[in-house]
Amino acid sequence: MKLKQKQIRYSIIFLSVLMLLVILPSFFESAANIQNVDSRYEGPFSRVFVRSDDRNLLLSKFLLDVEDLDRFKADLSLLAGIEFEEEADTSDPSDVFGVASSNDEDENSASDDEAEESDSATVLEAIVKIENLEAIDENRERLEDKYPELTSLLPQLKKFHLLGTDELGRDIFFRLLVATKNSIIISFLVALFASLIGILIGSLAGYIGGWLDLFLMRVTDSLLSLPLIPVLIVVAAIDLTKISFFESIVDGQSQGFIKVIVILSLFSWMTIARLVRGSILHVKNLEFVEAARSLGASEFSIVTQHILPHCIAPSLLAGSVIVAEAILIEAGLSFLGLGIQPPTPSLGNMLSNAQEIIYESATLAFAPGFMIFLLVISIQLMSDYWQKSPRTSN
Amino acid sequence: MKSFFIRRITLNLLTFVIMSYLIFQLMVLMPGDPLDILVSTSPGISPEDIAKLKEIYGLNKPGWERYLNWATEVLQGNLGYSRTYGVPVTQIISSPILNTFILASLAMALSLFVAIPLGVFAAVKEGKWQDNLLRFLSFSWLSIPSFWMGIILILLFSVVFKLLPAGGVQTIGVESEGLIQLILDRISYLILPSLSLSFGLIGIYLRYTRNSVVEVLKQDYVRTARSKGLSQKRILFVHVLRNGIIPIVTVVSISFGTLFSGALITETVFAYPGLGRLIYDSIISNDFNVAMIALMLVVALVLASNLMADLLYSVLNPRVELE
């Protein structure tokens, strides 16, 4: 397969985008797993407070820096015009919670906690008010001059969610990136293994021929005509640890990954096997093979060095289709709850309860599916583009 | 020809038996064995009792022996009981078969009905923008995950526009309103599932129709027909389509597997009580007997439809010699 200059350029761009999609999300892996129950189902482009314990930590640090809360409050009203309601009003509701939550704790520490909590609640309230004040730059500048910690505190307190948050308050965008990475890795590994199996079986069937060919092609055809998903569901439901071979390499977290890759590879090598067999049947009686044989080349080297290179182009094309199909099937399996298990995000399991949450968060039901669509169609179009390349060799 | 079909049927039967053995062994590997539920619900049971029960049900025997026992039972017409519902498998399995058959054939008909005209159109306009647009569309239809498509369709047609029901087979109590009402009602429940099921198939068939018709259009006999002064319509429908459709039969025969795969996911999304959903539910709830029979039914259906397609192929294309 000879590609034109332009095609090579496009292919490199395409592959590097895929590489980026694999490499970049590794940096967000931890960010994608931060839960925040206070801000579930936030809409896209939302800025919400970070988790309450992180928030309290930040606020208590700030309180230590400020030292005198009353002075801070006075400054607030003086410089920014922020007035506070009377202590009794604000502390009353927190009192209820304080008592309710610290029932079994020691009396002293409970009251300490309470005081600290109400202090940080006051600062939080002040900060919300400062945020609202954002338009009035002067006041804010004056405040930040006096309390330099504020400048660093404010952006730390709130987090921006590009696509909003899911049912556990996790950032959908980061999860989507990590899920995309998982999907790409799985599907490429599947295509790799499936190609290896397919090339092996195809070349055995094509080169040796006879009853082996008949048998292998019969197996290929019947696997090809099988209803894939029902069979995959059975295979996906099996417990890998019941097989001694997998027992050593599989643990709870990676079981989903390994299972999906193994299953999909085992059920998607058929097209490649047929292609390879076809091109071997075509090539094996050509003159150059005969020449190699008459020069004394071994059977193995004839197959690997003279025949298989002719199968590379069609297998690459079939492989790219396998990648696309693997993404779709993996998503389907994970959607049914049999593929990648949460909390590891995958494009399918992000959608697994999309039907229930579609009213809560439309992005959560829409984004992963659209991502699957984008991935699959770009791979399909790319393989179609390669297919159209003028073949001068072969 | 006769010997060909005898050979094909024996090969298919062999495939069927091997598949049933493999699937049986896979089921054995699934977590939990048939006694687990019984054991967990009766705390007073002793290890000796469990061993005895295993002895009675043959669960301590090796896999192939269990398979032979199961197969002889099935061949004698005893399909066993569903563990979840406590009724014979034959009772559970009959209505899902019919439901899935209706859904699958509707989706198949719909996709052929849409894809073949579009494919011929794309082939006639080869290289023009219509062709490119249709190619892009067929790739998009292939690339949309069917469950997501289902969710979007539900959102559009049953939540926003409130035109069609979101799932199920029929409205409760519609039988009393007469046969026509019942049929209309059932059709309204079938529209969304068959739409979402047919999208992927449309993508496949459209591409194959287009490519095959493009090939046929370059044939000499088409040029002859054109030089005879036949109208474009007559050339397309009489000369081109009859030859161009033959490869589609092969693709259709291969895609029965895809159809049943898609049906499983579609049925799950639309809560449609078909065979696919039955397979899924029974595997999830460890209902071994039902899962086994339902799966083997799907495999049998696929094998039988492949055989049918082969027969149809030889009828449509007399040039093919079946040996």
Interface residues (C-beta under 8 A of the other chain):
Chain A: R218 S222 L224 S225 L226 P227 L228 I229 P230 V231 I233 V234 V235 A237 I238 D239 K242 I243 A324 L328 A331 G332 F335 L336 G337 G348 L351 A354 Q355 I358 A365 F366 P368 G369 I372 F373 V376 I377 Q380 L381 D384
Chain B: L11 T15 M19 I23 L26 M27 L29 M30 P31 R135 F136 F139 S140 L142 S143 I144 P145 S146 F147 W148 I151 I152 I154 L155 V159 S253 I254 F256 G257 T258 L259 F260 S261 G262 L264 I265 T268 V269 G276 I279 Y280 I283 I284 A291 L295 V298 V299 V302 L303 N306
